[in-house]
């Protein structure tokens, strides 16, 4: 069987595009960073923007929590 005999399969836009904010919030920071890198590499600007937004919020939250703990 030659490859010419098989019809070309066109895949829909990547699975990465199906992520939403609630799913992303469940990811660890390391997983979120990895997803951001993949989204940028795969040219998925919506997912990358959501990842950046959540990572930035986590950074701000960590600083505020550290400041509250230190006397």
CORUR-V108197 format. One record per residue. RES is the residue in one small letter. SS is DSSP state (~ for helix, > for strand, _ for the rest). PHI is phi as a letter, one per 40 degrees, with the letter a starting at -180 (* if undefined). Layout:
RES,SS,PHI + RES,SS,PHI
//
This chain:
x,_,* + x,_,c + x,~,c + x,~,c + x,~,c + x,_,c + x,_,c + x,_,c + x,_,c + x,_,b + x,_,c + x,_,c + x,_,d + x,_,d + x,~,c + x,~,c + x,~,c + x,~,c + x,_,c + x,_,b + x,~,c + x,~,c + x,~,c + x,~,c + x,~,c + x,_,c + x,_,c + x,_,c + x,~,c + x,~,c + x,~,c + x,~,c + x,~,c + x,~,c + x,~,c + x,~,c + x,~,c + x,~,c + x,~,c + x,~,c + x,~,c + x,_,c + x,_,f + x,_,b + x,~,c + x,~,c + x,~,c + x,~,c + x,~,c + x,~,c + x,~,c + x,~,c + x,~,c + x,~,c + x,~,c + x,~,c + x,~,c + x,~,c + x,~,c + x,~,c + x,~,c + x,~,c + x,~,c + x,~,c + x,~,c + x,~,c + x,~,c + x,~,c + x,~,c + x,_,c + x,_,c
//
